[in-house]
Amino acid sequence: MKTPPATPMPPRRSAAAPADERALRGVLSQELWAGRTVLYVREIARALHVTEQHVVNLITEGRLRAINVGNGVSSSKATRDYWRIPVGAWDAYIQENAS
């Protein structure tokens, strides 16, 4: 039996953000999530091209406002599945971190 060819690894990201990521950082919630009131950690991670754990770290550091719907209070011990980010928090984060 033949073995399938190895799948090439995706290239590593450089320290500098790609041009499309830098452009996305200035986009407000109305353009990405029109009509939404809350967002999930996974959506924020995909929009910023970072890991879900990085988004959780932003939340626990107080840099991104979020609500823990698991027990109703903010806690760094909650898992990422329980965080909900108000769309206004996305806008605030983008405006504070726009370069």
C-alpha positions in Angstrom: 0.0 0.0 0.0 1.1 3.5 -0.8 1.2 6.1 1.9 -0.5 9.4 1.2 1.8 12.3 0.6 2.5 14.4 3.7 0.3 17.5 4.0 2.5 20.6 4.0 2.4 22.7 7.2 0.9 26.1 6.8 3.5 28.9 7.0 4.1 30.4 10.4 2.8 33.9 11.0 5.4 36.6 11.3 5.4 39.0 14.2 4.0 41.7 12.0 0.3 41.4 11.3 -0.7 40.8 7.7 -2.2 43.7 5.8 -5.7 42.2 5.8 -5.6 41.7 9.6 -4.4 45.3 10.1 -7.3 46.5 8.0 -9.8 44.3 9.9 -8.7 45.8 13.2 -10.4 49.1 12.2 -13.8 47.5 11.3 -16.6 48.1 13.7 -19.3 45.5 14.7 -22.0 46.8 12.3 -19.9 45.8 9.3 -19.1 42.3 10.6 -22.1 41.3 12.7 -25.0 43.5 11.8 -28.0 42.9 14.0 -26.1 40.9 16.7 -26.0 41.7 20.3 -23.4 39.3 21.6 -20.5 37.5 20.1 -18.6 34.2 20.9 -15.0 33.9 21.8 -14.5 31.8 18.6 -15.9 34.7 16.4 -13.6 37.2 18.0 -10.6 34.9 17.6 -11.3 34.4 13.9 -11.9 38.1 13.2 -8.6 39.0 14.9 -6.7 36.0 13.5 -5.6 34.9 17.0 -6.3 31.8 19.1 -9.4 31.4 21.3 -7.1 31.3 24.3 -5.7 34.7 23.4 -9.2 36.1 23.4 -9.8 34.5 26.8 -6.6 36.1 28.0 -7.7 39.5 26.7 -10.9 39.0 28.7 -9.2 38.0 32.0 -6.7 40.8 31.6 -9.6 43.3 31.4 -8.7 44.4 27.9 -11.9 43.0 26.3 -15.2 43.3 28.2 -17.2 40.1 28.4 -20.0 38.4 30.4 -19.6 34.9 31.9 -23.0 33.3 31.2 -22.0 30.2 33.1 -22.4 31.6 36.5 -23.3 35.3 35.9 -20.1 36.8 37.1 -16.8 37.5 35.5 -14.2 35.0 36.6 -10.8 34.0 35.1 -11.7 30.4 36.1 -14.6 30.0 33.7 -14.0 28.2 30.4 -14.1 30.0 27.1 -17.4 28.3 26.3 -19.1 30.4 28.9 -18.0 33.9 27.7 -20.2 36.2 25.6 -18.8 39.5 24.3 -21.2 42.3 23.7 -20.8 43.9 20.3 -20.1 47.2 22.0 -17.1 45.6 23.6 -15.7 44.7 20.2 -16.1 48.3 19.1 -14.4 49.6 22.2 -11.5 47.1 21.9 -11.0 48.1 18.2 -11.1 51.8 18.9 -8.7 51.5 21.8 -6.2 49.3 19.8 -6.4 50.9 16.4 -3.0 51.9 15.2 
